[in-house]
């Protein structure tokens, strides 16, 4: 590794993310440094307030430069300054409602820009990219990466689908399973039919879809629909994006289905999967599903073993 290689990478990456092109208005009307200060104020460590000394240390900024930025923010009504809880000699910095709005707008622009960038990366390469970025932080971070850890389970939101989310379920199921298992478009057709049936005719009291959201974007999904057998619900289309695995999202989605199905009165919950989906099967087993049957089949361009799983739903009072 040479100085030239690091500088070359820096030039490459700043060009990729558009940091040099002010016309993209990613940070406007703020500079990159001002935008970063807003971000840090909007995302303090859990349960903590931020004071000027914290910001100066965290961002390695000159005290005078940071003071000028905070003074500008205060004049524009973005922040308020008060006595620090840690030390009365220090000044606590708090975002106003206007400041939170500005930070959220910048955050949204950043998410959209990164989402556009990631859309050009094949799903099979995203895990490798994430690992490479983590390596850079670990090697060069000198402890600073630990102060800004990656997302945790508490950062994941389970919500109902919004406009475009059902289409996302179809697209991501098709792309992820093609990348990881080589499944062809027959699988995309199956998922499209399942989603279309739900969209066109479902009972909102007995059937539901969950979207797992992280940093404002969907990273997982699952469905609960009525089965043909009386008193039985079916879990369908459990998916977690590769880069979001390891946060317990699959467990939370399955638990949401179980709790919902039990709450509305279903007696059994069933699902169909394939033997190659080892991670999903482990999740099902942890939540009390048992294997009740296997059938070899040729589907989606692959030789598979289909598996039927089920669990009995007992009410809490029983």
LOMIKOL-221824 format. One line per 3 residues: number of its first residue (from 1); their letters; for each residue x, y, z of N, C-alpha, C. Coordinates in steps of 0.05 Angstrom, whole numbers, plus 32768, in hexadecimal, padded with zeros to 4 digits. Layout:
<sites>
NUM) A) X/Y/Z/X/Y/Z/X/Y/Z ~ ...
</sites>
This chain:
<sites>
1) XXX) 8011/7FE8/8000/8000/8000/8000/8012/8019/8000 ~ 800C/802C/7FEF/801C/8044/7FEC/800A/805D/7FF0 ~ 8017/8074/7FF5/8009/808D/7FF6/7FF9/8092/7FDD
4) XXX) 8006/808B/7FC6/7FF9/808F/7FAC/7FDF/8080/7FAA ~ 7FDF/8067/7FB4/7FC6/8056/7FB2/7FB0/8062/7FC3 ~ 7FB6/806C/7FDB/7FA1/8077/7FEC/7F96/8091/7FDF
7) XXX) 7FA8/80A2/7FD5/7F9F/80BA/7FC8/7F8F/80B4/7FAF ~ 7F97/80A0/7FA1/7F88/8098/7F89/7F6C/808F/7F90 ~ 7F6A/807F/7FA6/7F4F/8076/7FAF/7F3F/808E/7FB8
10) XXX) 7F4A/80A1/7FC6/7F3B/80B8/7FCF/7F30/80C8/7FB8 ~ 7F40/80CB/7FA3/7F36/80DA/7F8B/7F20/80CA/7F7E ~ 7F23/80B0/7F7C/7F0F/809F/7F70/7EF4/80A1/7F7F
13) XXX) 7EF6/809E/7F9A/7EDD/809D/7FAA/7ECF/80B8/7FAB ~ 7EDE/80CD/7FAF/7ED0/80E7/7FAF/7EC2/80ED/7F95 ~ 7ECD/80E3/7F7F/7EC0/80E6/7F65/7EA7/80D5/7F63
16) XXX) 7EA9/80BC/7F6D/7E92/80AA/7F6D/7E7A/80B5/7F7C ~ 7E7F/80C0/7F94/7E69/80CA/7FA4/7E61/80E6/7F9E ~ 7E6E/80F3/7F8B/7E67/810E/7F83/7E6E/8123/7F97
19) XXX) 7E82/811E/7FA8/7E89/8132/7FBC/7E95/814B/7FB1 ~ 7E9F/814A/7F98/7EAB/8162/7F8C/7E97/8172/7F7B ~ 7E7F/8167/7F77/7E6C/8174/7F65/7E56/8182/7F75
22) XXX) 7E5A/819B/7F7A/7E46/81AA/7F8A/7E2B/81AC/7F7C ~ 7E2C/81A9/7F62/7E13/81AC/7F52/7DFF/8196/7F59 ~ 7E09/8180/7F65/7DF6/816A/7F6D/7DE5/8172/7F85
25) XXX) 7DED/8187/7F93/7DDE/8191/7FAA/7DDA/817C/7FC0 ~ 7DED/816A/7FC3/7DEA/8155/7FD8/7DEB/8162/7FF3 ~ 7DFD/8176/7FF7/7DFF/8183/8011/7DF4/819F/8012
28) XXX) 7DEE/81AB/7FFB/7DE5/81C7/7FFA/7DCC/81CB/800C ~ 7DCB/81E2/801A/7DDD/81F9/8018/7DF4/81F8/802C ~ 7DFC/81E0/8035/7E11/81DE/8048/7E2A/81D2/803C
31) XXX) 7E41/81D7/8048/7E5A/81CA/803F/7E5A/81AD/8049 ~ 7E6D/819E/8040/7E6F/8182/8048/7E74/8181/8067 ~ 7E85/8192/8071/7E8B/8192/808E/7E72/819A/809E
34) XXX) 7E63/81AF/8095/7E4B/81B7/80A3/7E36/81A0/80A3 ~ 7E34/8192/808C/7E21/817C/808B/7E29/8166/809E ~ 7E43/8161/80A1/7E4C/814C/80B4/7E46/8154/80D1
37) XXX) 7E49/816E/80D7/7E43/8177/80F2/7E25/8173/80F8 ~ 7E14/817A/80E4/7DF7/8175/80E7/7DF1/8158/80EC ~ 7DFF/8147/80DD/7DFA/812A/80E0/7E01/8121/80FC
40) XXX) 7E18/8129/8106/7E20/8121/8121/7E0D/812B/8136 ~ 7E02/8143/8133/7DEE/814D/8146/7DD4/813E/8144 ~ 7DCD/8134/812D/7DB4/8125/8129/7DB7/8108/8131
43) XXX) 7DCF/80FE/8134/7DD3/80E2/813B/7DE7/80DF/8152 ~ 7DDF/80E9/816A/7DF1/80E6/8181/7DF1/80C9/818B ~ 7E04/80C2/819B/7E04/80A7/81A7/7DEB/80A5/81B8
46) XXX) 7DDF/808D/81B9/7DC6/8088/81C7/7DC7/8093/81E3 ~ 7DB3/80A4/81EA/7DB0/80AE/8205/7DC3/80C5/820C ~ 7DD2/80CF/81F8/7DE6/80E4/81FE/7DDF/80FD/81EE
49) XXX) 7DE8/8114/81FA/7DE7/812E/81EC/7E03/8133/81E1 ~ 7E04/8146/81CF/7E1E/814D/81C2/7E26/8169/81CB ~ 7E3F/816C/81D2/7E48/8187/81D7/7E5F/818E/81C3
52) XXX) 7E67/81A7/81C3/7E7A/81B0/81AF/7E94/81A1/81B1 ~ 7E9D/819A/81C9/7EB6/818C/81CC/7EB4/8170/81C0 ~ 7E9D/8163/81C3/7E98/8149/81B7/7E9B/814A/8199
55) XXX) 7E8E/815E/818D/7E8F/8162/8170/7EAC/8167/8166 ~ 7EBA/8177/8175/7ED5/817E/816C/7EE7/8165/816D ~ 7EE4/8155/8182/7EF4/813C/8183/7EEB/8128/816F
58) XXX) 7ED1/8124/816C/7EC7/8110/815A/7ECE/8115/813D ~ 7ECD/812F/8135/7ED2/8136/8119/7EEE/8141/8114 ~ 7EFE/8142/8129/7F1A/814C/8126/7F1A/8168/8119
61) XXX) 7F09/817A/8123/7F06/8194/8118/7F15/81A9/8129 ~ 7F1F/81BE/811D/7F2A/81D4/812B/7F14/81E2/813B ~ 7F1A/81E9/8154/7F06/81F5/8166/7EFA/820E/815A
64) XXX) 7F0A/821F/814E/7F00/8238/8143/7EED/8233/812B ~ 7EF5/8220/811A/7EE5/8219/8103/7ECA/820E/810B ~ 7ECA/81FC/811F/7EB1/81F1/8129/7E9F/8206/8135
67) XXX) 7EAC/8218/8144/7E9D/822E/8151/7E8F/823F/813C ~ 7E9C/8244/8126/7E90/8255/8111/7E78/8246/8104 ~ 7E7B/822B/8100/7E65/821C/80F5/7E4D/821C/8108
70) XXX) 7E52/8218/8122/7E3C/8217/8135/7E2F/8233/8138 ~ 7E40/8248/8136/7E34/8263/8136/7E22/8268/811F ~ 7E2A/825F/8107/7E19/8261/80F0/7DFF/8252/80F3
73) XXX) 7E01/8239/80FE/7DE9/8229/8102/7DD6/8237/8116 ~ 7DE2/8243/812B/7DD1/8250/813F/7DC3/8268/8133 ~ 7DD0/8278/8123/7DC4/828F/8116/7DAD/8287/8103
76) XXX) 7DB0/826F/80F7/7D9C/8265/80E4/7D86/8255/80F2 ~ 7D88/8254/810C/7D72/8246/811B/7D74/8227/8119 ~ 7D8B/821D/8113/7D8E/8200/8111/7D96/81F2/812B
79) XXX) 7DA4/8201/813C/7DAC/81F5/8156/7DA7/8208/816D ~ 7DA7/81FD/8185/7DA6/820C/819D/7DBD/8203/81AF ~ 7DC9/8216/81BE/7DDF/8210/81CF/7DD7/8214/81EC
82) XXX) 7DE0/8201/81FD/7DDA/8204/821A/7DF0/81F7/822A ~ 7DED/81F6/8244/7E01/81EA/8255/7E02/81CC/8251 ~ 7E1A/81C1/8251/7E1E/81A4/824D/7E16/8195/8267
85) XXX) 7E0B/817D/8264/7E05/816C/827B/7E1F/8162/8287 ~ 7E34/8160/8277/7E4D/8154/8280/7E5D/8168/8290 ~ 7E5D/8181/8287/7E6F/8195/8293/7E63/81B1/828D
88) XXX) 7E5E/81C0/82A2/7E51/81DB/829E/7E62/81EE/828E ~ 7E7C/81E8/828B/7E8E/81F8/827B/7E8C/81F2/825E ~ 7E7E/81DC/8257/7E7B/81D4/823B/7E5F/81DB/8232
91) XXX) 7E5C/81DD/8217/7E43/81E5/820B/7E35/81CE/81FD ~ 7E1D/81C8/8205/7E0E/81B3/81F7/7E01/81BF/81DE ~ 7E02/81AF/81C9/7DF6/81B8/81AF/7DDE/81A6/81A9
94) XXX) 7DC8/81B3/81A3/7DAF/81A4/819E/7DA3/81AE/8184 ~ 7D9A/819C/8173/7D8C/81A4/815A/7D70/81AE/8161 ~ 7D68/81C4/8153/7D4C/81CD/8155/7D3C/81BC/8141
97) XXX) 7D22/81C1/8141/7D10/81B4/812D/7D1A/81BA/8111 ~ 7D21/81D3/810C/7D2B/81DA/80F1/7D45/81CC/80EB ~ 7D56/81C9/8100/7D70/81BB/80FC/7D6C/819E/80F6
100) XXX) 7D58/8191/8104/7D53/8175/80FF/7D48/8171/80E2 ~ 7D38/8185/80D9/7D2E/8183/80BE/7D44/8185/80A9 ~ 7D57/8197/80AE/7D6E/8199/809C/7D7F/8180/809C
103) XXX) 7D84/8175/80B4/7D94/815C/80B6/7D86/8145/80A8 ~ 7D6B/8143/80AB/7D5C/812E/809E/7D5D/8130/8080 ~ 7D5C/8149/8075/7D5D/814D/8059/7D78/8144/804E
106) XXX) 7D8D/814C/805B/7DA8/8144/8053/7DAC/8126/8054 ~ 7DA0/811A/8069/7DA2/80FD/806D/7D93/80EE/8056 ~ 7D7C/80F9/804F/7D6C/80ED/803A/7D7B/80EE/801F
109) XXX) 7D87/8105/801A/7D97/8108/8001/7DAE/80F4/8000 ~ 7DBB/80F1/8017/7DD2/80DF/8019/7DC9/80C2/8014 ~ 7DB3/80BA/8021/7DA9/809F/801D/7DA2/809A/8000
112) XXX) 7D95/80AD/7FF3/7D8E/80AA/7FD7/7DA6/80A7/7FC6 ~ 7DBB/80B8/7FCC/7DD3/80B6/7FBC/7DE1/809C/7FBF ~ 7DE3/8092/7FD8/7DF0/8078/7FDD/7DDF/8061/7FD1
115) XXX) 7DC4/8064/7FD3/7DB3/8050/7FC7/7DB6/804E/7FA9 ~ 7DB9/8065/7F9C/7DBE/8065/7F7F/7DD9/8058/7F79 ~ 7DED/805E/7F89/7E07/8052/7F85/7E06/8033/7F89
118) XXX) 7DF8/802A/7F9E/7DF7/800D/7FA3/7DE7/7FFF/7F8E ~ 7DD4/800D/7F81/7DC4/8000/7F6D/7DD5/7FF7/7F55 ~ 7DEC/8003/7F52/7DFE/7FFB/7F3C/7E10/7FE3/7F44
121) XXX) 7E0F/7FDB/7F5D/7E20/7FC5/7F67/7E10/7FAB/7F67 ~ 7E18/7F96/7F59/7E0A/7F7D/7F5A/7E07/7F73/7F76 ~ 7DF0/7F67/7F7D/7DEB/7F5D/7F98/7E01/7F4B/7FA2
124) XXX) 7E0C/7F3B/7F90/7E21/7F28/7F99/7E3A/7F36/7FA2 ~ 7E3E/7F4F/7F99/7E57/7F5E/7FA0/7E53/7F70/7FB8 ~ 7E3B/7F73/7FC2/7E36/7F86/7FD7/7E42/7F7D/7FF2
127) XXX) 7E41/7F64/7FF8/7E4D/7F5A/8011/7E6B/7F5E/8010 ~ 7E78/7F59/7FF9/7E94/7F5C/7FF6/7E9C/7F7A/7FF9 ~ 7E8B/7F8C/7FED/7E90/7FA8/7FF0/7E8E/7FB1/800D
130) XXX) 7E79/7FA7/801B/7E76/7FAE/8037/7E8D/7FA5/8048 ~ 7E97/7F8D/8043/7EAE/7F82/8051/7EC7/7F93/804D ~ 7ECA/7F9C/8034/7EE2/7FAD/802D/7EE0/7FC8/803C
133) XXX) 7EC8/7FD3/803D/7EC5/7FED/804B/7ECA/7FEA/8069 ~ 7EC0/7FD4/8075/7EC5/7FCF/8091/7EE3/7FCC/8096 ~ 7EF1/7FBF/8084/7F0E/7FBB/8087/7F1D/7FD6/8087
136) XXX) 7F15/7FE8/8075/7F21/8002/8074/7F1D/8011/808F ~ 7F05/800F/8099/7EFF/801D/80B3/7F10/8011/80CA ~ 7F12/7FF6/80CA/7F21/7FE9/80DF/7F3E/7FF0/80DE
139) XXX) 7F4A/7FF0/80C6/7F66/7FF5/80C3/7F6E/8012/80C8 ~ 7F5E/8024/80BE/7F64/8041/80C0/7F56/804F/80D6 ~ 7F43/8042/80E3/7F32/804F/80F6/7F3F/8058/8110
142) XXX) 7F53/8048/8119/7F61/804F/8132/7F4E/8054/8149 ~ 7F39/8042/814A/7F26/8045/815F/7F0E/8056/8159 ~ 7F10/8066/8144/7EFA/8079/813D/7EE2/806A/8132
145) XXX) 7EE7/8053/8124/7ED0/8044/8119/7EBE/803A/8130 ~ 7ECB/8033/8147/7EBB/8029/815D/7EA8/803F/8168 ~ 7EB0/8058/8164/7E9F/806E/816E/7E87/8072/815C
148) XXX) 7E88/8067/8144/7E72/8069/8131/7E6C/804D/8126 ~ 7E61/803C/8137/7E5D/8020/812F/7E47/801E/8119 ~ 7E48/8008/810B/7E33/8003/80F6/7E18/8000/8103
151) XXX) 7E04/7FFC/80F2/7DE8/7FFA/80FC/7DE5/7FE1/810E ~ 7DD3/7FE3/8122/7DCD/7FCD/8133/7DB0/7FC6/8131 ~ 7DA7/7FB1/813F/7D8C/7FA8/813E/7D77/7FBE/8144
154) XXX) 7D7E/7FD0/8156/7D6C/7FE6/815D/7D67/7FFA/8147 ~ 7D79/7FF9/8133/7D76/800C/811C/7D63/8002/8107 ~ 7D59/7FE9/810A/7D48/7FDD/80F6/7D2A/7FE2/80FE
157) XXX) 7D1B/7FEB/80EB/7CFE/7FF0/80EF/7CEE/7FDC/80DF ~ 7CDA/7FD0/80EC/7CC7/7FBF/80DD/7CAE/7FD0/80D9 ~ 7CA5/7FD1/80C0/7C8E/7FE2/80B9/7C7D/7FD5/80A4
160) XXX) 7C65/7FE0/809F/7C55/7FD7/8089/7C60/7FE1/806F ~ 7C59/7FD4/8059/7C64/7FDD/803F/7C58/7FF7/8036 ~ 7C68/8008/8029/7C5F/8020/801D/7C5F/801E/7FFE
163) XXX) 7C5A/8034/7FF0/7C5A/8033/7FD3/7C75/8029/7FC9 ~ 7C75/8016/7FB7/7C8E/800B/7FAB/7C9A/7FF4/7FBA ~ 7C91/7FEF/7FD3/7C9E/7FDA/7FE3/7C97/7FBE/7FD9
166) XXX) 7C7E/7FBA/7FCF/7C77/7FA0/7FC5/7C88/7F99/7FAC ~ 7C8C/7FAD/7F9B/7C9D/7FA9/7F84/7CBA/7FA4/7F8C ~ 7CC3/7FB0/7FA2/7CDD/7FAB/7FAD/7CE0/7F8E/7FB6
169) XXX) 7CCB/7F83/7FC2/7CCC/7F67/7FCB/7CD1/7F55/7FB3 ~ 7CC3/7F5A/7F9D/7CC6/7F49/7F85/7CE3/7F4C/7F7A ~ 7CEB/7F65/7F77/7D06/7F6A/7F6B/7D1C/7F5F/7F7B
172) XXX) 7D1C/7F63/7F95/7D32/7F5A/7FA6/7D32/7F3C/7FAA ~ 7D1B/7F2F/7FAC/7D1B/7F12/7FAE/7D27/7F07/7F95 ~ 7D20/7F11/7F7E/7D2B/7F06/7F65/7D49/7F0B/7F63
175) XXX) 7D52/7F23/7F6A/7D6E/7F29/7F68/7D7F/7F1A/7F7C ~ 7D76/7F18/7F95/7D86/7F0B/7FAA/7D89/7EED/7FA4 ~ 7D73/7EE0/7F9D/7D74/7EC3/7F99/7D82/7EBC/7F7F
178) XXX) 7D81/7ECE/7F6C/7D91/7EC9/7F53/7DAE/7ECB/7F5A ~ 7DB6/7EDF/7F6A/7DD2/7EE3/7F70/7DDD/7ECD/7F82 ~ 7DCD/7EC4/7F96/7DD7/7EB1/7FAA/7DD3/7E94/7FA2
181) XXX) 7DBF/7E8E/7F92/7DB9/7E72/7F8C/7DB6/7E6D/7F6E ~ 7DB7/7E82/7F5E/7DB5/7E7E/7F41/7D99/7E78/7F37 ~ 7D84/7E7F/7F47/7D69/7E7A/7F3F/7D61/7E8C/7F27
184) XXX) 7D51/7E81/7F15/7D4A/7E90/7EFD/7D31/7EA0/7F01 ~ 7D26/7EAA/7EEB/7D0F/7EBC/7EED/7CF5/7EAE/7EF4 ~ 7CF5/7E93/7EF5/7CDD/7E85/7EFF/7CD7/7E8D/7F1B
187) XXX) 7CEC/7E91/7F2B/7CE8/7E99/7F47/7CDD/7EB5/7F49 ~ 7CE7/7EC7/7F38/7CDC/7EE2/7F38/7CBE/7EE2/7F31 ~ 7CB7/7ED0/7F1E/7C9B/7ECE/7F17/7C8A/7EC4/7F2E
190) XXX) 7C94/7EB1/7F3D/7C86/7EA7/7F54/7C82/7EBD/7F69 ~ 7C97/7ECB/7F6F/7C95/7EE1/7F83/7C82/7EF6/7F79 ~ 7C83/7EFD/7F60/7C71/7F11/7F55/7C53/7F09/7F58
193) XXX) 7C4E/7EF0/7F54/7C32/7EE6/7F57/7C29/7EE7/7F74 ~ 7C3B/7EDF/7F86/7C34/7EE0/7FA3/7C2E/7EFD/7FAB ~ 7C3F/7F0F/7FA3/7C3C/7F2B/7FAB/7C23/7F37/7F9E
196) XXX) 7C1F/7F31/7F84/7C07/7F3B/7F76/7BED/7F32/7F83 ~ 7BED/7F18/7F8B/7BD5/7F0D/7F98/7BCF/7F1C/7FB2 ~ 7BE5/7F22/7FC1/7BE1/7F31/7FDA/7BD7/7F4D/7FD5
199) XXX) 7BE3/7F5B/7FC1/7BDC/7F76/7FBB/7BC0/7F79/7FB2 ~ 7BB6/7F66/7FA3/7B9C/7F67/7F96/7B86/7F5E/7FA9 ~ 7B8C/7F4C/7FBB/7B76/7F41/7FCC/7B82/7F35/7FE6
202) XXX) 7B81/7F45/7FFB/7B8A/7F3A/8015/7B79/7F46/802B ~ 7B76/7F37/8041/7B68/7F40/8058/7B7B/7F4D/806B ~ 7B7A/7F68/806F/7B8E/7F75/8080/7B8D/7F6D/809D
205) XXX) 7B77/7F61/80A5/7B75/7F58/80C1/7B82/7F3D/80C5 ~ 7B86/7F2D/80AF/7B91/7F12/80B1/7BAA/7F0E/80A1 ~ 7BB2/7F22/8091/7BCA/7F1F/8080/7BDA/7F39/8081
208) XXX) 7BF4/7F36/807F/7C04/7F4E/8083/7C20/7F4A/8076 ~ 7C2D/7F60/806F/7C48/7F61/8065/7C58/7F73/8078 ~ 7C71/7F6B/807D/7C84/7F7C/808D/7C9C/7F82/807B
211) XXX) 7CA4/7F9B/807D/7CBD/7FA4/8071/7CD1/7FAC/8087 ~ 7CE9/7FA1/8086/7CFE/7FA9/8098/7D0D/7FC0/808C ~ 7D10/7FD6/809A/7D1C/7FEE/8090/7D35/7FF5/80A0
214) XXX) 7D4B/7FFC/8092/7D63/8004/809F/7D6E/801C/8091 ~ 7D73/8031/809F/7D7D/804A/8093/7D6B/8054/807C ~ 7D51/8051/8080/7D3E/805C/806D/7D39/804B/8055
217) XXX) 7D44/8033/8053/7D40/8022/803C/7D38/8006/8044 ~ 7D29/7FF8/8034/7D21/7FDD/803A/7D38/7FCA/8038 ~ 7D3A/7FB8/804C/7D50/7FA4/804C/7D45/7F88/8052
220) XXX) 7D2B/7F85/8055/7D1F/7F6B/805A/7D01/7F6B/8058 ~ 7CF5/7F54/8057/7CD8/7F52/8055/7CCF/7F36/805D ~ 7CB5/7F34/8062/7CA7/7F1B/8066/7C89/7F1F/8063
223) XXX) 7C7B/7F0A/805E/7C5E/7F0B/805B/7C50/7EF7/806D ~ 7C38/7EFD/8076/7C27/7EEA/8083/7C0C/7EEA/8075 ~ 7C04/7ED3/8069/7BEB/7ED1/805A/7BDB/7EB9/8063
226) XXX) 7BC2/7EB8/805C/7BB1/7EA1/8063/7BB9/7E89/8053 ~ 7BB9/7E72/805F/7BBD/7E59/8051/7BA3/7E4C/804B ~ 7BA3/7E38/8039/7B8A/7E2A/8032/7B7E/7E1C/804A
229) XXX) 7B8F/7E11/805C/7B84/7E02/8073/7B78/7E15/8087 ~ 7B61/7E0F/8092/7B54/7E21/80A5/7B65/7E25/80BD ~ 7B65/7E3E/80C7/7B75/7E45/80DF/7B93/7E45/80DB
232) XXX) 7B9C/7E46/80C2/7BB8/7E44/80BC/7BC1/7E5C/80AC ~ 7BD8/7E68/80B4/7BE5/7E7E/80A6/7BFE/7E73/8099 ~ 7C07/7E81/8084/7C20/7E79/8076/7C34/7E91/8076
235) XXX) 7C4C/7E8B/807E/7C62/7E9E/807D/7C6F/7E9C/8061 ~ 7C73/7EB3/8054/7C7D/7EB3/8039/7C92/7EC9/8035 ~ 7CA4/7EC4/8023/7CB7/7ED8/8018/7CC8/7EE6/802D
238) XXX) 7CD3/7ED6/8040/7CE6/7EE1/8053/7D00/7EE8/8044 ~ 7D09/7F00/8046/7D21/7F09/8039/7D30/7F1E/804A ~ 7D4A/7F1B/804C/7D5B/7F30/8058/7D72/7F36/8044
241) XXX) 7D76/7F4F/803E/7D8B/7F56/802C/7DA6/7F4D/8037 ~ 7DB8/7F44/8026/7DD2/7F3A/802F/7DE1/7F4D/8041 ~ 7DE1/7F67/803A/7DF1/7F7A/804A/7DE5/7F80/8065
244) XXX) 7DCB/7F78/8069/7DBE/7F7D/8082/7DBC/7F65/8094 ~ 7DC8/7F4F/808C/7DC7/7F37/809D/7DDA/7F3A/80B5 ~ 7DD3/7F2B/80CA/7DE2/7F2C/80E2/7DD6/7F3F/80F7
247) XXX) 7DC0/7F4C/80F0/7DB3/7F5F/8102/7D9A/7F53/810F ~ 7D95/7F3A/810A/7D7D/7F2D/8115/7D63/7F34/8107 ~ 7D65/7F3E/80EF/7D4D/7F47/80E0/7D3B/7F30/80D9
250) XXX) 7D47/7F19/80D0/7D37/7F02/80CA/7D27/7EF8/80E2 ~ 7D34/7EF7/80F9/7D26/7EEF/8112/7D0F/7F02/8118 ~ 7D14/7F1B/8115/7CFF/7F2F/811C/7CE7/7F2C/8109
253) XXX) 7CED/7F27/80EF/7CD7/7F25/80DC/7CC7/7F0C/80E1 ~ 7CD4/7EF5/80E7/7CC5/7EDD/80ED/7CB5/7EE0/8107 ~ 7CC1/7EEC/811B/7CB3/7EF1/8134/7C9B/7F03/812F
256) XXX) 7C9D/7F17/811E/7C86/7F28/8118/7C6F/7F18/810C ~ 7C75/7F06/80FA/7C61/7EF5/80ED/7C54/7EE3/8102 ~ 7C64/7ED6/8113/7C59/7EC5/8128/7C46/7ED4/813B
259) XXX) 7C50/7EEB/8144/7C3F/7EFB/8157/7C25/7F04/814A ~ 7C27/7F0C/8131/7C0F/7F15/8123/7BFC/7EFE/811F ~ 7C06/7EE7/8115/7BF5/7ED0/8110/7BE7/7EC7/8129
262) XXX) 7BF6/7EC6/813F/7BEA/7EBD/8158/7BD5/7ED2/8161 ~ 7BDB/7EEB/815E/7BCA/7F00/8168/7BAF/7F01/815A ~ 7BAE/7EF9/8140/7B95/7EFA/8131/7B86/7EDF/8131
265) XXX) 7B92/7ECC/813F/7B83/7EB3/8144/7B8A/7E9B/8133 ~ 7BA0/7E9C/8123/7BA8/7E84/8115/7BB2/7E6F/8128 ~ 7BAD/7E56/8122/7BB6/7E40/8133/7BD1/7E34/812A
268) XXX) 7BD7/7E36/8110/7BF0/7E2B/8105/7BFC/7E3F/80F2 ~ 7C16/7E3E/80F0/7C25/7E4E/80DC/7C37/7E3C/80CC ~ 7C35/7E3D/80B2/7C44/7E2A/80A1/7C55/7E3B/808D
271) XXX) 7C68/7E2D/8081/7C78/7E3A/806D/7C85/7E25/805B ~ 7C8C/7E2D/8043/7C9B/7E1C/8030/7CB5/7E29/8029 ~ 7CCA/7E1A/802A/7CE5/7E24/8023/7CF5/7E0E/8015
274) XXX) 7D0E/7E13/8010/7D1F/7E00/8002/7D38/7DFA/8013 ~ 7D43/7DE3/800F/7D59/7DD9/8020/7D71/7DEB/801E ~ 7D75/7DF9/8008/7D8D/7E0A/8005/7D8D/7E23/8016
277) XXX) 7D75/7E2A/8020/7D72/7E43/8030/7D78/7E3D/804D ~ 7D91/7E38/8053/7D99/7E2E/806E/7D95/7E43/8083 ~ 7D9C/7E5C/807E/7D98/7E71/8092/7D7B/7E75/809A
280) XXX) 7D6A/7E75/8085/7D4D/7E78/808B/7D43/7E61/809B ~ 7D4C/7E48/8095/7D42/7E31/80A4/7D4B/7E32/80C1 ~ 7D63/7E3D/80C6/7D6C/7E40/80E2/7D5A/7E53/80F1
283) XXX) 7D51/7E69/80E4/7D3F/7E7C/80F0/7D25/7E6E/80F7 ~ 7D1A/7E5F/80E4/7D00/7E52/80E8/7D02/7E3F/8100 ~ 7D18/7E30/8102/7D1B/7E1D/8118/7D1D/7E2B/8133
286) XXX) 7D2A/7E42/8133/7D2C/7E51/814C/7D11/7E5A/8156 ~ 7CFF/7E5E/8144/7CE4/7E68/814B/7CCF/7E51/814D ~ 7CD8/7E39/814F/7CC6/7E23/8155/7CBA/7E14/813D
289) XXX) 7CC3/7E1B/8125/7CB9/7E0C/810E/7CC6/7DF0/810D ~ 7CB7/7DDC/8103/7CC1/7DC1/8100/7CBD/7DB9/80E3 ~ 7CD0/7DA9/80D9/7CCE/7D9F/80BE/7CB9/7D88/80BD
292) XXX) 7CA6/7D8A/80AA/7C91/7D76/80A8/7C91/7D67/808E ~ 7CA2/7D70/807B/7CA2/7D61/8061/7CB7/7D6D/804E ~ 7CC2/7D5C/803D/7CD5/7D64/8028/7CCE/7D58/800E
295) XXX) 7CD2/7D67/7FF8/7CCC/7D5D/7FDD/7CE1/7D68/7FC9 ~ 7CF0/7D56/7FBC/7D02/7D60/7FA7/7CF3/7D6C/7F90 ~ 7CFE/7D81/7F84/7CF0/7D8D/7F6D/7D05/7D9C/7F5C
298) XXX) 7CFD/7DA2/7F43/7D0E/7DB2/7F31/7CFF/7DCC/7F2D ~ 7D0A/7DE2/7F38/7CFD/7DFC/7F36/7D12/7E11/7F34 ~ 7D0B/7E28/7F28/7D1C/7E3F/7F27/7D37/7E39/7F1A
301) XXX) 7D38/7E25/7F09/7D51/7E1D/7EFC/7D64/7E0D/7F0D ~ 7D5A/7E01/7F23/7D6C/7DF3/7F35/7D5D/7DDA/7F40 ~ 7D6D/7DC6/7F48/7D63/7DAF/7F56/7D62/7DB5/7F73
304) XXX) 7D4B/7DB4/7F7F/7D47/7DBC/7F9B/7D37/7DA7/7FAB ~ 7D37/7DAA/7FC5/7D26/7D9A/7FD6/7D14/7DAD/7FE5 ~ 7CFB/7DAD/7FDE/7CE8/7DBE/7FEB/7CE1/7DB3/8007
307) XXX) 7CDD/7DC5/801A/7CD8/7DBD/8035/7CBF/7DCC/8040 ~ 7CAE/7DBD/804E/7C97/7DC8/805B/7C9C/7DC9/8079 ~ 7C98/7DE0/8085/7C9C/7DE4/80A2/7C83/7DEF/80AE
310) XXX) 7C7F/7DEA/80C8/7C67/7DF5/80D6/7C6D/7DF8/80F3 ~ 7C5D/7E09/8100/7C5E/7E0D/811D/7C42/7E11/8127 ~ 7C3C/7E07/813F/7C22/7E0B/814B/7C23/7E25/815B
313) XXX) 7C0E/7E35/8159/7C0D/7E4F/8166/7BFC/7E4C/817F ~ 7C08/7E4F/8196/7BFA/7E4E/81AF/7BF6/7E6B/81B9 ~ 7BDE/7E71/81C2/7BD9/7E8B/81CD/7BE7/7E8E/81E8
316) XXX) 7BEE/7EA7/81EE/7BFE/7EAC/8206/7BEF/7EA2/821F ~ 7BD4/7EA3/821F/7BC5/7E9B/8237/7BC4/7E7D/823A ~ 7BCB/7E6E/8225/7BC9/7E51/8226/7BE0/7E45/8236
</sites>
